[in-house]
């Protein structure tokens, strides 16, 4: 049994944790407001040459959609090249890229085989392409995304008007009728909001390799994977972290016309494995701020779950859960709707409510399960 005094102490502690969280979200929301006031860059005469790098493994169901979207970008084909680095695909990915090459000879497309190296597969694929690139700027994306028409113009305008050596762009998870896709859509939206707000405060800590551009020389000079050679993913945040630590200027793109769209993970087991991989990558990031935010978010979700359990002994905890949930729903919704507006997305409160109801349980499941054991990615098993 929980005594009245103990109940009051626990409820005060829970409100204290939520208070810290609300202060954090308020600060992030102010950061996003600053970005919204920033005028979008006007398109200039195309000048920047890009090497688009795409690691690929068993992507026969999506690689053609990506290549088609790249072929339709509003940018001179002579100013960009595409490196598809195949990592021992077991399906028709290689054949599909070859067929696309033959049908679109106006685009310089290089299909490479990802030979063994000192890095884990995806890092090795990117590093190999960077070394072979004929341009000064690398633009990485994933094989399961689609890029917008003015994608390259957005990055070109930013690079022409700033001295940035790394420019990060947004990523949106497509929604379908499944709840799993809706969950991933809003979860990714929250990650984007956190990432862009950190840029607003000149302390960028996360980005997404599905939409990331950087200077080739800066990448090589920073030795971005040094010390992280055997971490399965993290090519994006380790690149951001290394370039920032080496003093290179970093910028962001917040406009909707720079955002790429990616497909959701189709199964719960696949989502579980993905989140375990992300959690292990985050744990490897050399940032007390990122780790602190991760701990705070986990504590908030734990607060709801513990309070819900304690409510069966003291109904006052049920009152706390209802009150805290409604306040959190309103504040989080305000925060994420600002992010959705920036990316020209529709923010559905009904869908967000559904996601919010299960979010504490899924977050704890993914966080706790990542503390030990391995995970599967692209048919391979990794320990970190």
C-alpha angles and dihedrals in degrees: 000000000000116000122225091251093050091047092054092048092051093047091050090050091049092050089048092056091047090048091057090048093050090050089052093049091047090055092048090049091053088051092054090049089058090054093049090057091054110100117235118252116261114237114255131195104293111261112145119094116216136198107206110208121200122179109206135194122162095339101142090129095057115016094088091054089054094047092047091052091049090051089055099052116123097243134101109272090219090066099060141046131193127224115195108189111196117208104202096297113197096200135058096289095112093047092049093052091048090052091049090050091055092050096046107042090154088075121069103232121174119193112200135181114233103235121194118281142160093280133069113271103272095042089047091051093052094044092051092051092046091055091051096043117121096204137068097241129060120204114190127198138157129259093240099057136089122218127217126246096256096039097118093039090058093054092042092053092049094048092047094052100040136040092234119151093192128035121185125203135194131266126205126195111224117238128222130168095288121100089223091063091047090052092051092047094057094038090055089045089057091050090050091050092051092047096049094044089055088054089052090058091048091246104106111186108161138031137159124256090212088075111022132130128189143163112267095220092048090051092052094043093050094051087217098193097046107132092010100069094124099041104110098221134007098103087136104046093038090053091049092045095048096047091047092050089050091056099251117150116252128201138178139217115221101168120112092235091064096052121107124210124226133190119251122245105265102215135046092233090053091050090049091053091047093052092047088054092049092048093051090048092051091050088058094053114109096228126110088194094059092045091047092051090048091052092047093051091047091049091052092053090045089052092059094046095047093045090050091054093045089052089077088066098035120021091206087079089060088055090052092050093051095045095043092045094053093048092046091047091054095046095043090046091051090050097047095041088061088054092047090051091053091054093042092245130147112247110210113197092197092056091043090053091053092050092046092055093061099029097093092053096045093044092053092045093052094042098048095042091054092061092081140013133036133282137219124239127174091344095309131102123230133181096206 
